[in-house]
Amino acid sequence: MALRVTFVAAARGSPLLAERFDDDRPLDRAGWDEALRAAGALLPLAAAELRYCSPTPRSRATGDALGCAPLVQPALRDCDMGRWRGLTLGEAMAREPEAVDAWLADPRSVPHGGESLLAFITRVGNWLDTRPGEDGDRIVAVAEPP
């Protein structure tokens, strides 16, 4: 069976703030406007047979702005970054340089006490493996950039 899956990164919560691990900020006006500007180019995605989003407020709002009316899927949540949640990569590096180096070098490591990158990838992969659909169906999923 051949399904076509398109992942769309959620619009940013604020262009003025740095990207942070496991960030669940809602869309601000600029992010909403960004999603609306992209909606025309991404209009065919709204016709996908299956439309999903991660549970974050900005993923849901981005999906709505694109006209997808997505179904929330917990498996599409961002990687659990444990005690690094809310930090930028630079902030985590300043606090725990050896831990960040270990995390970047080994996808199985969890120096932050959260979820390994391998576990994150496996979770999303398992979700993809269980998607219903017919040959040729299209799926769109709005999720956080990771």
C-alpha positions, -999 to 999 in steps of 0.1 A, spaced: 0 0 0 14 34 -10 3 63 12 16 98 6 25 116 39 33 153 41 45 168 73 40 205 78 59 223 105 37 244 128 40 281 124 63 298 149 48 311 182 68 343 178 95 354 154 112 373 182 117 344 205 144 317 200 133 281 192 131 262 225 130 225 233 95 211 237 80 245 232 42 247 235 36 284 230 4 292 211 5 310 178 7 348 182 -6 372 155 25 369 134 24 331 134 -13 331 125 -6 355 97 23 333 85 0 303 84 -27 322 66 -2 334 40 10 297 34 -26 284 32 -30 293 -4 1 274 -15 -8 245 8 -45 243 -2 -42 209 -17 -32 195 17 -66 203 31 -80 178 6 -60 150 21 -80 120 32 -64 119 66 -54 151 85 -37 151 118 -17 174 141 4 172 173 -14 182 205 5 215 208 -17 247 205 3 261 176 1 228 156 -37 227 161 -40 264 152 -17 260 121 -38 231 109 -69 251 114 -54 281 95 -45 258 66 -81 246 65 -72 210 74 -94 206 105 -68 181 118 -74 153 144 -50 156 174 -26 127 176 -6 123 209 20 103 191 30 134 171 39 153 202 74 169 204 103 149 218 102 150 256 133 170 265 131 164 303 149 191 323 159 209 291 122 217 283 119 254 275 156 259 269 174 268 237 202 245 225 227 272 235 212 275 270 214 237 275 250 237 262 259 265 286 245 245 316 255 210 306 280 209 278 290 173 283 254 161 284 245 180 252 276 165 235 265 130 246 229 137 234 242 149 200 266 119 196 242 91 205 205 90 195 198 65 224 211 89 251 188 107 275 211 129 296 182 154 300 160 127 317 134 128 289 130 108 257 159 97 235 159 108 198 157 71 189 125 67 211 110 98 195 117 86 160 104 52 168 72 66 183 64 87 152 74 57 129 51 34 148 23 59 145 29 61 107 28 23 105 -7 22 120 -23 48 97 -54 35 80 -58 42 43 -62 29 8 -35 28 -18 -29 64 -31 -44 81 -1 -28 113 12 -20 121 48 -11 155 61 3 160 96 10 193 113 37 190 140 65 207 157 97 211 136 116 182 152 
